[in-house]
Amino acid sequence: MRPELAGSADERVSLGELSTSLGFLLRLSQVKNFERFYEAFGESNLRPGEFSVLWVIGRNPGVRQGLLADTLGIKPAQMTKTVRRLEDQGRVRRVIPDHDRRSVRLFLTRSAEAFIEEHRDAVFGQDAYHKHGLSEVECRQLAQLLRRYAGLDREAGQ
């Protein structure tokens, strides 16, 4: 039972120093975010990481699969599985250039482009998926801190 779901005081579990551990707090936050994602997008047969992959491919048509994996912190074998799954769903098209047979370039299909556009506000907008008890200022501050923590602060606003 997660602490926020515990009933009476005698049912609560002390987390001690875990309550200040960034890794632990990030993991709990990820679980909460994934629960919300599946509530909002469960019928789409899409996983949270897959939406990120589609989004980045859409912003970078023809991106090399290996570069995408490095950028998103996805292991190459897992990226291969993810791309294969998205390809089987008709969302991603792989192209192997004639001049570099070891390279795989990724493109969105038209249906994936339409899906991304249709769900853009649901992922990035201010709807029920984003109800989390933080103010707009707190959200911006948290995002700024997480970008810095993840080493992405140079990409702010992109």
N, C-alpha and C positions, 0 to 999 in steps of 0.2 A: 504494500500500500504506500503510495507516494505521500510525503508529509502534508501537502496541501489538501489531500483527500481524507486525512485522518479525522476521526470524530472527536471523542473526548480526549482530555489531556493525558489520561493513562494509556491511550492508544498511540500516542505520538512517539516517534523514534528520534532520538538525539543524533544529529549528524556530526556534531563536534567540529573539528577543523575542516571536514568536507564542505561545510557551508560557506567556506571562503576559497575553496579550490576551484580555480578557473576551469580546469578540465572537467570536473564533476558538474559544475554549473552549466558549462557549454553543452554537455551531454544531456542533462535534464531539459535544457532549452530546446535542443534538437529533437528530443522525443516529443515534446509538446508541439513543436512546429510541424513535425511529421504527422501527428494525430490530426491537426487542423488541415493539413494538406489532403490527407485521405478523406476527411469529411467533405471537403470542397470538390475534390477531383477523383474520388474513388471509382466512379463509373467510367472514367477515361482510360483505365488500364495503364496509367502512367505513374511512375515513381518520382519522388521529389528530385532526385539527382538527374533523372532523365529529362525533366523539364529544363534544368540548368544546361544540360548538354544541348538540347534543342535551341534554347535561347542563344547560347554562344555561337552555335553553328549559324543561326540566322543572322547574327551580327557579323559573322566572319565566313561568308560562303567560300567553300574550297579550303577551309582550314585543314592542315595535316592532322590526322588522327592522333599521332604521337604528341604533337604540340598541344592539342586540346587536352589530352590526358595529363600532361605535365602542368598545364595552366590550372586545371581543376583539381589537381591532386588525386587523380584516379590512377590506380595501377594499370599498366598496359593490358594485362589479361582481362581485368574487369572492364576496361574501356572496350575491348574487342567484344565481350559479351553484351555490353550495353548497346553498342552500335548494331550488332547483329539483331538484337531484340527490336530496336527502333526501325531497322531495315525490314524485318519481318512484319512489323505493324504498318509499313508503308509510310513512315515518317522521315526516313533518312535514305539518301542515295550515296553509295560509295563509288568513287572514281579512282582508278589506278592510272596515273599518267604514263604515256608511252615512254617518256624520257627518264622516268624514275620508277621502275616497277616495284621498288620496295616501299614507296610512299603510297598512302591512302588519303585521298582528299574527300571531305564530307560536305554534303549539300542537303538542305531541307527539300522535301517534296512539296508540291503545291498544297497538299492537304495539311502538312505540318505547318506551313506558313500561315494558312487559314486558322489552324488550331491555336497557334501562338497569338495571332492577332485577336482572336475571339476571347482568349483567356488572359490577355495581358492585364486588364484591370483587376481581374480576380487575383492575380499573383502580386501585382505591384500597386494596386489601388487601395482605397480605404473602405473595404467591405468587412463582412463578418470574419473572413479569414484572418484579418489583421487586428481583431479585438484582443488586446493583451494587457490592458490596464496601464499602458505607458502613454504619456502625453506626446504630442508631436515633437516637442523639443527633446524629450528623453529618447524617443526613437532615433532622431538624428544623431544624438550624442552616442547612443549605444552603437549605431551603425558605424560612426566615425571611429570609435574605440575598437570595434571588431575588425574593421579594415586595417587599422594600424597593427593590431595583434596578429592578423593573418599576413601582414606584409603587403597589403593591397592599397595602402593609403595614397599611392601615386595615381590610382585609378578613380579616385573620388569624383563623382559626378558623371562618369562615363556610362 
